[in-house]
Amino acid sequence: NGHGEVVKLLLKTEKVDADVKNGNGITPLHQAASYGHGEVVKLLLKTGKQRA
């Protein structure tokens, strides 16, 4: 479970940086895709901010 509803709520606040990278340069999009969380991938792509 990628917790799509939680991600949706967080993205709506506009206080979440969907492009943030961890210490290894991994973005939320990379992480969601690598774990097969398709719903979260779609939500992140809808933000239009992902540069993966």
Backbone as JSON Lines, residues from 0, in Angstrom:
{"i":0,"aa":"N","n":[0.83,-1.17,0.0],"ca":[0.0,0.0,0.0],"c":[0.88,1.24,0.0]}
{"i":1,"aa":"G","n":[0.7,2.06,-1.02],"ca":[1.47,3.29,-1.12],"c":[0.82,4.45,-0.41]}
{"i":2,"aa":"H","n":[-0.31,4.19,0.28],"ca":[-1.02,5.22,1.04],"c":[-1.42,6.39,0.14]}
{"i":3,"aa":"G","n":[-2.05,6.06,-0.98],"ca":[-2.45,7.07,-1.95],"c":[-3.3,8.19,-1.38]}
{"i":4,"aa":"E","n":[-4.24,7.86,-0.5],"ca":[-5.1,8.9,0.08],"c":[-4.29,9.88,0.93]}
{"i":5,"aa":"V","n":[-3.33,9.37,1.66],"ca":[-2.47,10.24,2.48],"c":[-1.63,11.13,1.57]}
{"i":6,"aa":"V","n":[-1.06,10.55,0.53],"ca":[-0.26,11.33,-0.42],"c":[-1.11,12.41,-1.06]}
{"i":7,"aa":"K","n":[-2.33,12.06,-1.44],"ca":[-3.23,13.04,-2.05],"c":[-3.49,14.21,-1.11]}
{"i":8,"aa":"L","n":[-3.75,13.91,0.15],"ca":[-3.98,14.98,1.14],"c":[-2.74,15.85,1.33]}
{"i":9,"aa":"L","n":[-1.59,15.23,1.41],"ca":[-0.35,16.0,1.59],"c":[-0.07,16.9,0.39]}
{"i":10,"aa":"L","n":[-0.29,16.38,-0.8],"ca":[-0.04,17.19,-2.0],"c":[-1.01,18.37,-2.08]}
{"i":11,"aa":"K","n":[-2.22,18.19,-1.59],"ca":[-3.21,19.28,-1.61],"c":[-2.79,20.44,-0.72]}
{"i":12,"aa":"T","n":[-2.02,20.18,0.31],"ca":[-1.61,21.26,1.21],"c":[-0.65,22.22,0.54]}
{"i":13,"aa":"E","n":[0.01,21.78,-0.52],"ca":[1.01,22.56,-1.25],"c":[2.18,22.96,-0.36]}
{"i":14,"aa":"K","n":[2.32,22.29,0.76],"ca":[3.45,22.54,1.65],"c":[4.46,21.4,1.57]}
{"i":15,"aa":"V","n":[4.22,20.49,0.65],"ca":[5.08,19.32,0.47],"c":[5.87,19.5,-0.81]}
{"i":16,"aa":"D","n":[7.17,19.32,-0.74],"ca":[8.02,19.42,-1.92],"c":[8.08,18.05,-2.59]}
{"i":17,"aa":"A","n":[7.31,17.89,-3.66],"ca":[7.25,16.6,-4.37],"c":[8.54,16.29,-5.1]}
{"i":18,"aa":"D","n":[9.44,17.26,-5.21],"ca":[10.71,17.05,-5.91],"c":[11.9,16.88,-4.97]}
{"i":19,"aa":"V","n":[11.65,16.83,-3.68],"ca":[12.74,16.7,-2.72],"c":[13.53,15.41,-3.0]}
{"i":20,"aa":"K","n":[14.83,15.47,-2.77],"ca":[15.68,14.29,-2.95],"c":[16.29,13.91,-1.62]}
{"i":21,"aa":"N","n":[16.42,12.61,-1.4],"ca":[17.09,12.17,-0.18],"c":[18.6,12.23,-0.39]}
{"i":22,"aa":"G","n":[19.37,11.77,0.55],"ca":[20.83,11.83,0.48],"c":[21.42,11.08,-0.7]}
{"i":23,"aa":"N","n":[20.65,10.16,-1.27],"ca":[21.12,9.39,-2.43],"c":[20.56,9.92,-3.74]}
{"i":24,"aa":"G","n":[19.88,11.07,-3.7],"ca":[19.33,11.66,-4.92],"c":[18.02,11.03,-5.37]}
{"i":25,"aa":"I","n":[17.36,10.29,-4.48],"ca":[16.12,9.6,-4.83],"c":[14.93,10.51,-4.51]}
{"i":26,"aa":"T","n":[14.02,10.65,-5.48],"ca":[12.82,11.45,-5.29],"c":[11.65,10.56,-4.87]}
{"i":27,"aa":"P","n":[10.57,11.17,-4.4],"ca":[9.38,10.38,-4.08],"c":[8.89,9.57,-5.28]}
{"i":28,"aa":"L","n":[9.0,10.13,-6.48],"ca":[8.59,9.4,-7.68],"c":[9.43,8.14,-7.87]}
{"i":29,"aa":"H","n":[10.74,8.27,-7.74],"ca":[11.61,7.09,-7.85],"c":[11.21,6.03,-6.84]}
{"i":30,"aa":"Q","n":[11.0,6.48,-5.61],"ca":[10.67,5.56,-4.52],"c":[9.35,4.85,-4.78]}
{"i":31,"aa":"A","n":[8.33,5.61,-5.16],"ca":[7.01,5.01,-5.42],"c":[7.09,4.02,-6.57]}
{"i":32,"aa":"A","n":[7.8,4.38,-7.63],"ca":[7.92,3.49,-8.78],"c":[8.68,2.22,-8.43]}
{"i":33,"aa":"S","n":[9.74,2.35,-7.65],"ca":[10.55,1.18,-7.32],"c":[9.8,0.19,-6.44]}
{"i":34,"aa":"Y","n":[8.81,0.68,-5.69],"ca":[8.01,-0.21,-4.84],"c":[6.68,-0.6,-5.49]}
{"i":35,"aa":"G","n":[6.47,-0.19,-6.74],"ca":[5.27,-0.58,-7.47],"c":[3.99,0.1,-7.0]}
{"i":36,"aa":"H","n":[4.11,1.3,-6.46],"ca":[2.93,2.03,-5.98],"c":[2.4,2.93,-7.09]}
{"i":37,"aa":"G","n":[1.7,2.3,-8.04],"ca":[1.22,2.99,-9.23],"c":[0.32,4.18,-8.94]}
{"i":38,"aa":"E","n":[-0.55,4.06,-7.95],"ca":[-1.45,5.16,-7.62],"c":[-0.66,6.39,-7.18]}
{"i":39,"aa":"V","n":[0.37,6.17,-6.37],"ca":[1.2,7.28,-5.89],"c":[2.01,7.87,-7.05]}
{"i":40,"aa":"V","n":[2.51,7.02,-7.93],"ca":[3.23,7.51,-9.11],"c":[2.33,8.45,-9.91]}
{"i":41,"aa":"K","n":[1.09,8.04,-10.15],"ca":[0.16,8.89,-10.9],"c":[-0.09,10.22,-10.2]}
{"i":42,"aa":"L","n":[-0.26,10.16,-8.89],"ca":[-0.5,11.4,-8.13],"c":[0.69,12.34,-8.22]}
{"i":43,"aa":"L","n":[1.89,11.79,-8.1],"ca":[3.1,12.62,-8.17],"c":[3.28,13.2,-9.56]}
{"i":44,"aa":"L","n":[3.0,12.42,-10.58],"ca":[3.13,12.92,-11.95],"c":[2.12,14.03,-12.23]}
{"i":45,"aa":"K","n":[0.95,13.95,-11.62],"ca":[-0.07,14.99,-11.8],"c":[0.39,16.35,-11.28]}
{"i":46,"aa":"T","n":[1.32,16.36,-10.35],"ca":[1.8,17.64,-9.81],"c":[2.55,18.43,-10.87]}
{"i":47,"aa":"G","n":[3.08,17.73,-11.86],"ca":[3.83,18.39,-12.92],"c":[5.2,18.85,-12.48]}
{"i":48,"aa":"K","n":[5.61,18.47,-11.28],"ca":[6.87,18.95,-10.74],"c":[7.99,17.93,-10.86]}
{"i":49,"aa":"Q","n":[7.64,16.68,-11.08],"ca":[8.64,15.62,-11.08],"c":[9.56,15.73,-12.29]}
{"i":50,"aa":"R","n":[10.83,15.65,-12.03],"ca":[11.83,15.73,-13.1],"c":[12.61,14.44,-13.21]}
{"i":51,"aa":"A","n":[11.97,13.34,-12.86],"ca":[12.64,12.04,-12.91],"c":[12.71,11.64,-14.34]}
